[in-house]
């Protein structure tokens, strides 16, 4: 199945070919392109081009992530998400080695645990990566995950574009390069490997279009269903956006011609098989996600209002060589959510391509999807360069709808990049078609095309990810000495307690294969007030007290009430050991905990420890 099957008008201009044999069309077009350039290249030349494309994707992926590889004692500036995914990679290995329950874990946020389906557990990646995680540790595994996500996404887009959408390998390369390394992808590489793992998306789009093939409804539907299940265990948000985009595209293109409407029954039959396979395999995991332990109902209200700034669509990202962080900082919630930021060139090229290919139903369908996503990304209220315009956005009608209330609106802009990538590939393909019967125009047209693409894409060239020194893991953890004090029924309480501000403890747990159980932690948990998603577990008196000490805030002196509260909290957390690593304000925290517990800690292999098993042996109900 190719784009030409859907829209014959999308063939390169000036090329007249029979419509009965798509493979024959491909061969003829490739031969014409070779003749137009004065060359008759053997098959190895095509393979060489494929290898060159693969090498370029690998090089780009390394250039972006090289700071993480060359500084293994560093972490991304988005440290909490990196620690979270390192913990998830360790969980995937634990599923394989210990047959741990995959969808809920009680190794963090003791005693309630964490709903891993309601979080991004990336089981479809962490389980296959078990050998790497066990051999090299979760920190190296995370780097492999991050780099591999970019590389595989580029390869997948190149395969689908070059084999099923365009015949020009250069066109496919341009489109794939943009899809895999767009500014939004580079921004999310700062700690969100689940979001940039989009290597299944091109395959899902292609296999959806294949549902119109008569006589193959069961085969095509089952294949698509399995791809959907796989993607569901990487990131459901990206899967949902893909479903919306493909649905809109199919409706626009499928209903535009009578010859397409005759495939309606075949398409629906295949879609039915897809739904049957996907729902059968996902029914239980989705039940756990929405109704299982520690499930939540939609994102918090402030997250639902995270919209993309209108001005970001023609501004360069701070991670682009032409970007300026002083400008972008007013247009985004954080550096990982720069979901548009295409610069001035892409909007101009986008408009030009749509106008030029306006008779192509595929181009109009793609443009409609891109514009819909762009409007949805603006959120409930439209902002321009950080200022609320007072104009409500399309998302104002949708952000409270169930399911949609779990989508961060600004991320709809993330889905615009692949649509533009396909349009770029189709545009370069059509340029090739222009010169098939005009040998003298080959050089000028190609030079002009190269100039336009260079002016558009070079300013967007990404800079490496930013890293920072990582808090050293104490020998007390790496040597396994902690196991002498804590069994499977007790937790290690770190000061401060693990959350988004202190993610190091979650990384230490990952190093132990998640054997080290922790109270609290970083992830998405049900808000203790309204049940929506919160990025931290319910705070308790002791966790808040030591967070304030760590942050340098004023705290009241220790008294009997504080001592009683801490004892209750330690029992609630099933604590066996309290650990304090060297850090800012560690002297204040050591004095406070010693005063609370009534005895001094011991210095053991790089940390201060208080053995509290004798204080928490009797579990008290909360």
C-alpha positions as CSV (number, residue, x, y, z in Angstrom):
1,X,0.0,0.0,0.0
2,X,1.4,3.4,-1.0
3,X,0.2,7.0,-1.0
4,X,-0.2,6.7,-4.7
5,X,-2.9,4.1,-4.1
6,X,-4.9,6.6,-2.0
7,X,-4.4,9.6,-4.2
8,X,-3.2,9.2,-7.8
9,X,-2.9,12.9,-8.1
10,X,0.1,12.7,-5.8
11,X,2.3,11.2,-8.4
12,X,5.2,13.4,-9.5
13,X,4.2,16.0,-12.1
14,X,4.9,15.1,-15.7
15,X,4.9,11.4,-15.1
16,X,2.2,9.2,-16.8
17,X,2.1,5.6,-15.5
18,X,-0.4,2.8,-15.5
19,X,-2.2,2.4,-12.2
20,X,-2.5,-1.4,-12.2
21,X,0.9,-2.3,-10.9
22,X,2.3,-0.2,-8.1
23,X,5.6,-2.0,-8.0
24,X,6.1,-1.5,-11.7
25,X,5.3,2.2,-11.2
26,X,8.1,2.4,-8.6
27,X,10.6,0.7,-10.9
28,X,9.7,2.9,-13.9
29,X,10.0,6.1,-11.8
30,X,13.4,5.1,-10.4
31,X,14.6,4.3,-13.9
32,X,13.4,7.7,-15.1
33,X,15.1,9.5,-12.2
34,X,18.3,7.7,-13.0
35,X,18.1,8.5,-16.7
36,X,17.3,12.2,-16.0
37,X,20.5,12.5,-14.1
38,X,22.5,10.8,-16.8
39,X,23.2,7.8,-14.7
40,X,22.1,4.1,-14.7
41,X,23.0,3.1,-11.2
42,X,23.1,-0.5,-10.1
43,X,21.2,-1.9,-7.2
44,X,24.1,-1.4,-4.9
45,X,23.7,2.4,-5.3
46,X,20.3,2.2,-3.8
47,X,21.7,0.1,-0.9
48,X,24.5,2.6,-0.5
49,X,21.9,5.4,-0.1
50,X,20.1,3.3,2.5
51,X,23.4,2.8,4.4
52,X,24.1,6.5,4.2
53,X,20.7,7.3,5.6
54,X,21.2,4.9,8.5
55,X,24.6,6.4,9.2
56,X,23.2,9.9,9.3
57,X,20.5,8.9,11.8
58,X,23.0,7.2,14.0
59,X,25.3,10.2,13.8
60,X,22.5,12.6,14.7
61,X,21.3,10.5,17.6
62,X,24.9,10.4,19.0
63,X,25.5,14.2,18.5
64,X,22.4,15.0,20.5
65,X,23.1,12.5,23.3
66,X,26.9,12.6,23.3
67,X,27.1,14.7,26.5
68,X,25.3,11.8,28.4
69,X,27.7,9.3,26.9
70,X,30.9,11.2,27.4
71,X,30.1,12.2,31.0
72,X,28.7,9.0,32.7
73,X,29.0,10.7,36.1
74,X,26.5,13.3,34.9
75,X,22.7,13.3,34.5
76,X,20.3,15.3,32.4
77,X,19.2,18.6,33.8
78,X,15.7,16.9,33.9
79,X,17.1,14.7,36.6
80,X,13.8,13.5,38.1
81,X,12.6,12.0,34.8
82,X,15.9,10.3,34.1
83,X,15.8,8.8,37.6
84,X,12.2,7.7,37.0
85,X,13.0,5.9,33.8
86,X,16.1,4.3,35.2
87,X,13.8,2.9,37.9
88,X,11.3,1.8,35.2
89,X,14.1,0.0,33.4
90,X,15.1,-1.8,36.6
91,X,11.4,-2.8,37.0
92,X,11.3,-4.3,33.5
93,X,14.4,-6.4,34.4
94,X,12.7,-7.4,37.6
95,X,9.7,-8.6,35.7
96,X,11.9,-10.9,33.7
97,X,14.2,-12.2,36.5
98,X,11.8,-12.3,39.4
99,X,8.5,-12.5,37.6
100,X,7.4,-9.4,39.3
101,X,3.8,-8.2,38.7
102,X,4.3,-5.8,35.8
103,X,1.4,-3.3,36.3
104,X,1.7,-2.2,39.9
105,X,4.8,-2.1,42.2
106,X,5.1,-1.7,45.9
107,X,8.8,-1.1,45.9
108,X,8.2,2.7,45.9
109,X,5.7,4.9,47.6
110,X,5.3,2.4,50.4
111,X,2.8,1.4,51.6
112,X,0.5,2.3,48.7
113,X,2.7,1.6,45.8
114,X,2.6,3.0,42.2
115,X,0.3,2.2,39.3
116,X,2.7,1.5,36.5
117,X,0.0,1.5,33.8
118,X,-1.1,5.0,34.9
119,X,2.5,6.0,34.7
120,X,4.8,5.5,31.6
121,X,6.2,2.1,32.6
122,X,7.7,1.5,29.1
123,X,7.4,-2.3,29.5
124,X,7.6,-2.8,25.8
125,X,11.1,-1.4,26.0
126,X,12.3,-2.2,29.5
127,X,11.6,-5.9,29.2
128,X,13.6,-6.4,25.9
129,X,16.4,-4.3,27.4
130,X,16.8,-6.5,30.4
131,X,20.1,-8.0,29.3
132,X,21.6,-4.4,28.9
133,X,20.1,-3.3,32.3
134,X,21.5,-6.3,34.1
135,X,24.9,-6.2,32.4
136,X,25.6,-2.4,32.5
137,X,23.1,-1.0,35.0
138,X,20.1,1.2,34.6
139,X,22.1,4.4,34.0
140,X,23.8,3.0,30.9
141,X,20.6,1.4,29.8
142,X,18.9,4.8,30.0
143,X,21.5,6.2,27.6
144,X,20.9,3.3,25.2
145,X,17.2,3.8,25.5
146,X,17.5,7.5,24.8
147,X,19.9,7.2,21.8
148,X,18.1,4.2,20.4
149,X,14.8,5.9,20.5
150,X,16.0,8.7,18.2
151,X,17.9,6.3,15.9
152,X,15.1,3.8,15.5
153,X,12.5,6.5,15.0
154,X,14.6,7.9,12.1
155,X,15.1,4.4,10.6
156,X,11.4,3.6,10.8
157,X,10.3,6.8,9.2
158,X,12.9,6.3,6.4
159,X,11.7,2.7,5.8
160,X,8.0,3.7,5.5
161,X,8.6,6.9,3.5
162,X,11.0,5.3,1.1
163,X,9.1,2.0,0.6
164,X,5.5,3.1,0.8
165,X,5.0,6.9,0.4
166,X,7.7,8.3,-1.9
167,X,10.0,6.7,-4.4
168,X,12.9,9.2,-4.0
169,X,15.3,8.1,-1.3
170,X,16.5,11.7,-0.9
171,X,12.9,12.7,-0.3
172,X,12.4,9.9,2.3
173,X,15.7,10.9,4.0
174,X,14.6,14.6,4.3
175,X,11.2,13.6,5.8
176,X,12.7,11.0,8.2
177,X,15.4,13.3,9.4
178,X,12.8,16.0,10.2
179,X,10.4,13.5,11.9
180,X,13.1,12.0,14.1
181,X,15.1,15.2,15.0
182,X,12.5,18.0,15.0
183,X,12.9,20.5,17.8
184,X,10.1,18.9,19.8
185,X,11.9,15.5,19.6
186,X,15.2,17.1,20.8
187,X,13.4,18.9,23.6
188,X,11.8,15.6,24.9
189,X,15.1,13.8,24.6
190,X,15.8,15.8,27.8
191,X,14.4,13.0,30.0
192,X,11.4,11.6,28.0
193,X,12.6,8.6,26.1
194,X,9.1,7.2,26.0
195,X,7.8,10.2,24.0
196,X,10.6,10.2,21.5
197,X,10.3,6.4,21.0
198,X,8.1,6.9,17.9
199,X,9.5,4.1,15.8
200,X,6.1,2.3,15.8
201,X,4.2,5.3,14.6
202,X,5.2,5.1,10.9
203,X,4.4,1.4,10.9
204,X,1.0,2.0,12.5
205,X,0.2,4.6,9.9
206,X,1.3,2.4,7.0
207,X,-0.6,-0.7,8.3
208,X,-3.7,1.4,8.8
209,X,-3.7,2.4,5.2
210,X,-3.2,-1.3,4.3
211,X,-6.7,-2.1,5.8
212,X,-8.2,-1.2,2.4
213,X,-6.6,-4.3,0.8
214,X,-9.4,-6.7,-0.1
215,X,-9.1,-10.3,1.1
216,X,-6.6,-9.5,3.9
217,X,-8.8,-8.0,6.5
218,X,-7.9,-10.6,9.2
219,X,-4.1,-10.5,8.5
220,X,-3.9,-6.7,8.2
221,X,-6.2,-6.1,11.1
222,X,-4.3,-8.4,13.4
223,X,-0.9,-6.9,12.5
224,X,-2.2,-3.4,13.2
225,X,-3.7,-4.6,16.5
226,X,-0.4,-6.0,17.6
227,X,1.5,-2.8,16.7
228,X,-1.1,-0.8,18.7
229,X,-0.6,-3.1,21.8
230,X,3.2,-2.7,21.5
231,X,2.9,1.1,21.3
232,X,0.4,1.1,24.3
233,X,3.2,-0.2,26.5
234,X,5.6,2.5,25.3
235,X,3.4,5.6,25.5
236,X,-0.4,5.8,25.3
237,X,-0.5,9.6,24.7
238,X,1.5,9.3,21.4
239,X,-0.8,6.4,20.4
240,X,-3.9,8.4,21.1
241,X,-2.6,11.4,19.0
242,X,-1.7,9.0,16.2
243,X,-5.2,7.5,16.2
244,X,-6.8,11.0,16.1
245,X,-4.5,12.1,13.2
246,X,-4.9,9.0,11.2
247,X,-8.7,9.1,11.8
248,X,-9.0,12.6,10.5
249,X,-6.8,11.9,7.5
250,X,-8.8,8.8,6.5
251,X,-12.1,10.6,6.8
252,X,-10.9,13.5,4.6
253,X,-9.2,11.5,2.0
254,X,-11.4,8.4,2.1
255,X,-14.7,10.3,1.6
256,X,-13.3,12.6,-1.1
257,X,-13.6,10.1,-4.0
258,X,-16.2,7.5,-4.9
259,X,-13.5,5.0,-5.7
260,X,-12.3,5.2,-2.1
261,X,-15.7,4.8,-0.6
262,X,-16.0,1.4,-2.2
263,X,-13.2,0.2,0.1
264,X,-15.3,1.3,3.2
265,X,-16.5,-2.2,4.1
266,X,-13.1,-3.7,3.7
267,X,-11.5,-1.0,5.8
268,X,-14.2,-1.3,8.5
269,X,-13.7,-5.1,8.6
270,X,-10.0,-4.8,9.1
271,X,-10.6,-2.1,11.7
272,X,-12.9,-4.5,13.5
273,X,-10.2,-7.1,13.7
274,X,-7.7,-4.5,14.9
275,X,-10.1,-3.5,17.7
276,X,-10.7,-7.1,18.7
277,X,-7.0,-7.9,18.9
278,X,-6.0,-4.7,20.7
279,X,-8.9,-4.6,23.2
280,X,-8.5,-8.3,24.0
281,X,-4.9,-7.9,24.9
282,X,-5.2,-4.5,26.5
283,X,-8.5,-4.9,28.4
284,X,-6.8,-6.0,31.7
285,X,-3.9,-3.5,31.6
286,X,-6.3,-0.7,30.9
287,X,-8.6,-1.8,33.7
288,X,-5.6,-1.6,36.1
289,X,-4.7,1.8,34.7
290,X,-8.1,3.4,35.2
291,X,-9.5,1.4,38.2
292,X,-6.5,-0.4,39.8
293,X,-4.5,0.6,42.9
294,X,-3.2,4.2,42.9
295,X,-5.1,5.1,39.7
296,X,-6.0,8.7,39.1
297,X,-8.7,10.5,37.1
298,X,-7.2,13.1,34.7
299,X,-4.3,15.4,35.2
300,X,-4.3,18.3,37.6
301,X,-6.1,21.5,36.5
302,X,-2.9,23.4,36.0
303,X,-1.4,20.7,33.7
304,X,-4.6,20.7,31.6
305,X,-3.9,24.4,30.9
306,X,-0.4,23.8,29.6
307,X,-0.8,25.2,26.0
308,X,1.8,25.9,23.3
309,X,2.4,29.6,22.8
310,X,1.2,30.8,19.4
311,X,4.5,32.6,18.9
312,X,6.4,29.3,19.4
313,X,5.4,28.1,15.9
314,X,7.8,30.5,14.2
315,X,10.4,30.8,16.9
316,X,13.6,28.7,17.1
317,X,14.0,26.2,20.0
318,X,16.7,26.9,22.7
319,X,18.2,23.6,21.6
320,X,18.6,24.8,18.0
321,X,21.7,26.6,16.9
322,X,19.6,29.6,16.0
323,X,17.6,29.5,19.2
324,X,17.7,31.9,22.1
325,X,16.7,30.7,25.6
326,X,15.8,34.3,26.7
327,X,13.1,34.3,24.0
328,X,11.8,30.8,24.4
329,X,11.6,30.9,28.2
330,X,8.5,33.0,28.0
331,X,6.7,30.6,25.6
332,X,7.0,27.2,27.3
333,X,6.4,25.6,30.7
334,X,9.9,24.0,30.8
335,X,12.7,23.1,28.5
336,X,11.3,19.6,27.9
337,X,8.0,20.9,26.5
338,X,9.2,22.9,23.5
339,X,6.7,21.1,21.3
340,X,6.6,23.5,18.3
341,X,9.5,26.0,17.8
342,X,9.9,25.4,14.1
343,X,11.5,28.8,13.3
344,X,10.3,31.0,10.5
345,X,11.3,28.7,7.7
346,X,8.9,25.7,8.3
347,X,5.7,27.8,8.4
348,X,6.6,29.4,5.1
349,X,7.5,26.1,3.5
350,X,4.4,24.5,4.9
351,X,2.1,27.1,3.4
352,X,4.0,26.9,0.1
353,X,3.7,23.1,-0.2
354,X,0.0,23.1,0.6
355,X,-0.7,25.8,-2.0
356,X,1.5,24.0,-4.6
357,X,0.0,20.6,-3.9
358,X,-3.6,21.9,-3.2
359,X,-5.0,19.4,-5.8
360,X,-3.6,16.5,-3.9
361,X,-6.1,15.0,-1.5
362,X,-3.2,13.6,0.5
363,X,-1.6,17.0,0.9
364,X,-4.9,18.6,1.9
365,X,-5.6,15.8,4.4
366,X,-2.1,16.1,6.0
367,X,-2.5,19.9,6.2
368,X,-5.8,19.6,7.9
369,X,-4.4,17.3,10.5
370,X,-1.4,19.6,11.1
371,X,-3.7,22.6,11.5
372,X,-6.1,20.7,13.8
373,X,-3.2,19.6,16.0
374,X,-1.8,23.1,16.1
375,X,-5.1,24.6,17.2
376,X,-5.5,22.0,19.9
377,X,-2.0,22.5,21.2
378,X,-2.7,26.1,22.1
379,X,-4.7,25.0,25.1
380,X,-7.8,26.4,26.7
381,X,-6.5,30.0,26.4
382,X,-4.3,31.3,23.6
383,X,-1.1,32.9,24.7
384,X,1.3,35.0,22.5
385,X,4.9,35.4,23.7
386,X,3.8,34.6,27.2
387,X,0.8,36.9,27.3
388,X,-2.8,35.7,27.6
389,X,-4.6,37.1,24.6
390,X,-8.0,36.6,26.2
391,X,-9.1,34.4,23.2
392,X,-10.2,30.9,24.2
393,X,-8.7,28.0,22.3
394,X,-10.3,24.9,20.8
395,X,-9.1,22.9,23.8
396,X,-11.3,24.9,26.1
397,X,-14.2,22.7,24.9
398,X,-12.2,19.4,25.3
399,X,-9.8,19.6,28.3
400,X,-12.4,18.3,30.8
401,X,-13.6,15.4,28.7
402,X,-12.7,12.0,30.1
403,X,-9.6,10.5,28.5
404,X,-8.8,13.9,26.9
405,X,-8.3,15.3,30.4
406,X,-5.2,13.0,30.6
407,X,-3.5,14.7,27.6
408,X,-1.2,17.6,28.0
409,X,-2.5,20.0,25.4
410,X,0.9,21.5,24.4
411,X,1.9,18.0,23.3
412,X,-0.5,18.1,20.3
413,X,2.2,20.4,18.8
414,X,4.6,17.4,19.1
415,X,2.3,15.5,16.6
416,X,2.6,18.3,14.1
417,X,6.2,17.5,13.2
418,X,5.6,14.0,11.7
419,X,2.8,15.5,9.5
420,X,5.2,18.2,8.2
421,X,7.8,15.5,7.7
422,X,5.5,13.6,5.3
423,X,4.7,16.8,3.5
424,X,8.4,17.6,3.1
425,X,9.0,14.2,1.6
426,X,6.1,14.6,-0.8
427,X,7.3,18.0,-1.8
428,X,10.9,16.8,-2.6
429,X,9.4,13.9,-4.5
430,X,7.3,16.3,-6.6
431,X,10.3,18.5,-7.3
432,X,12.0,15.4,-8.7
433,X,9.0,14.8,-10.9
434,X,9.3,18.3,-12.3
435,X,12.6,17.6,-14.0
436,X,12.0,14.2,-15.4
437,X,11.5,15.4,-19.0
438,X,13.6,18.6,-18.6
439,X,17.2,17.5,-18.4
440,X,18.5,21.1,-18.6
441,X,16.4,22.0,-15.5
442,X,17.8,19.3,-13.3
443,X,20.7,21.2,-11.9
444,X,19.0,24.6,-11.3
445,X,15.9,22.9,-9.7
446,X,18.0,20.8,-7.4
447,X,20.2,23.7,-6.4
448,X,17.1,25.8,-5.6
449,X,15.6,22.9,-3.6
450,X,18.8,22.4,-1.7
451,X,19.0,26.1,-0.9
452,X,15.4,26.2,0.4
453,X,15.9,23.1,2.5
454,X,19.2,24.4,3.9
455,X,17.8,27.8,4.8
456,X,14.8,26.1,6.5
457,X,16.5,23.2,8.3
458,X,20.1,24.3,9.1
459,X,19.0,27.0,11.7
460,X,17.1,24.2,13.4
461,X,20.1,21.9,13.8
462,X,20.1,20.6,17.3
463,X,22.7,21.2,20.0
464,X,23.7,18.5,22.5
465,X,21.6,17.8,25.6
466,X,22.6,19.7,28.7
467,X,23.9,17.6,31.7
468,X,25.0,18.3,35.2
469,X,27.1,16.5,37.8
470,X,25.2,13.6,39.3
471,X,25.0,13.0,43.0
472,X,27.4,10.1,43.7
473,X,25.8,6.9,44.7
474,X,27.2,6.0,48.2
475,X,29.2,2.8,48.6
476,X,26.7,1.9,51.3
477,X,24.3,1.3,48.4
478,X,26.6,0.0,45.6
479,X,28.3,-2.5,48.0
480,X,25.0,-3.8,49.2
481,X,25.7,-3.0,52.8
482,X,22.2,-1.6,53.2
483,X,20.9,-5.2,53.0
484,X,22.4,-5.9,56.4
485,X,19.9,-3.5,58.0
486,X,16.8,-3.8,55.8
487,X,14.8,-6.9,54.8
488,X,11.9,-7.2,52.3
489,X,9.4,-6.0,54.9
490,X,11.2,-2.7,55.6
491,X,12.1,0.5,53.7
492,X,15.0,2.8,53.5
493,X,14.1,6.4,54.4
494,X,16.4,8.8,52.8
495,X,16.8,12.5,53.9
496,X,15.2,14.3,52.2
497,X,12.6,11.8,51.1
498,X,12.5,11.0,47.4
499,X,10.4,13.1,45.1
500,X,10.9,15.4,42.1
501,X,13.3,17.6,44.2
502,X,15.5,14.7,45.4
503,X,15.3,12.0,42.7
504,X,18.7,10.4,43.6
505,X,17.2,7.9,46.0
506,X,15.0,6.5,43.2
507,X,18.1,6.0,41.1
508,X,19.8,4.2,44.0
509,X,16.9,1.9,44.2
510,X,17.2,1.2,40.5
511,X,20.9,0.3,41.0
512,X,19.7,-2.4,43.5
513,X,17.3,-3.8,41.0
514,X,14.5,-2.1,42.9
515,X,15.2,-4.4,45.8
516,X,15.5,-1.3,48.0
517,X,12.0,-0.2,48.9
518,X,11.3,3.5,49.3
519,X,8.6,5.6,50.8
520,X,7.2,8.3,48.6
521,X,9.1,8.8,45.2
522,X,8.6,10.5,41.9
523,X,5.8,9.6,39.5
524,X,2.1,10.1,39.0
525,X,0.0,9.4,42.0
526,X,-3.6,10.2,42.9
527,X,-3.9,13.6,44.4
528,X,-5.0,13.2,48.1
529,X,-7.5,16.1,47.6
530,X,-9.4,15.5,44.4
531,X,-8.0,12.2,42.9
532,X,-6.4,13.8,39.9
533,X,-2.8,13.0,38.9
534,X,-0.1,14.5,41.1
535,X,3.7,14.3,40.6
536,X,4.3,13.4,44.2
537,X,2.8,11.1,46.8
538,X,0.8,12.5,49.7
539,X,3.2,14.5,51.9
540,X,3.4,13.7,55.6
541,X,4.7,15.9,58.5
542,X,8.2,14.3,58.5
543,X,8.7,14.5,54.7
544,X,7.7,18.2,54.7
545,X,9.9,19.0,57.7
546,X,13.0,17.5,56.2
547,X,12.3,19.0,52.7
548,X,12.2,22.4,54.4
549,X,15.5,21.8,56.1
550,X,17.1,20.6,52.9
551,X,15.8,23.7,51.0
552,X,17.1,26.0,53.7
553,X,13.7,27.2,54.9
554,X,13.0,28.0,58.5
555,X,11.6,25.1,60.6
556,X,10.3,25.0,64.2
557,X,12.5,23.4,66.8
558,X,12.1,19.7,67.6
559,X,9.6,19.1,70.3
560,X,7.6,16.1,71.6
561,X,4.9,16.6,69.0
562,X,7.5,16.5,66.2
563,X,9.0,13.3,67.8
564,X,5.6,11.6,67.9
565,X,4.8,12.6,64.3
566,X,8.1,11.3,63.0
567,X,7.7,8.0,64.9
568,X,4.2,7.6,63.4
569,X,5.5,8.4,59.9
570,X,8.4,5.9,60.2
571,X,6.0,3.2,61.2
572,X,3.6,4.2,58.3
573,X,6.5,4.0,55.9
574,X,7.6,0.6,57.3
575,X,11.0,2.1,57.9
576,X,14.0,-0.1,58.9
577,X,16.7,2.5,58.2
578,X,17.1,6.2,57.9
579,X,20.0,7.3,55.5
580,X,21.5,10.7,55.1
581,X,24.1,11.2,52.3
582,X,26.4,14.2,52.3
583,X,24.7,17.2,50.7
584,X,23.5,20.8,51.3
585,X,22.2,21.3,54.8
586,X,23.1,17.8,55.9
587,X,24.4,19.1,59.3
588,X,21.0,20.6,60.1
589,X,19.2,17.4,59.0
590,X,21.5,15.2,61.0
591,X,21.0,17.2,64.1
592,X,17.3,17.3,63.7
593,X,16.9,13.5,63.1
594,X,19.2,12.7,66.0
595,X,17.2,15.0,68.3
596,X,14.0,13.4,67.1
597,X,15.1,9.8,67.5
598,X,17.2,10.3,70.7
599,X,20.4,8.8,69.4
600,X,23.3,9.6,67.1
601,X,23.8,8.1,63.6
602,X,26.7,5.9,62.5
603,X,28.9,6.8,59.5
604,X,29.0,3.8,57.3
605,X,30.5,3.7,53.8
606,X,29.8,7.3,52.9
607,X,26.4,7.9,54.6
608,X,25.0,8.6,58.0
609,X,22.6,5.9,59.1
610,X,20.0,5.5,61.9
611,X,18.9,1.9,62.5
612,X,15.2,2.3,63.5
613,X,14.0,-1.2,63.4
614,X,13.5,-1.3,67.2
615,X,11.2,1.7,66.9
616,X,9.1,0.5,64.1
617,X,8.7,-3.2,64.9
618,X,5.0,-2.6,65.8
619,X,3.1,-1.5,62.8
620,X,0.6,1.2,63.6
621,X,-2.4,1.7,61.4
622,X,-2.6,5.2,59.8
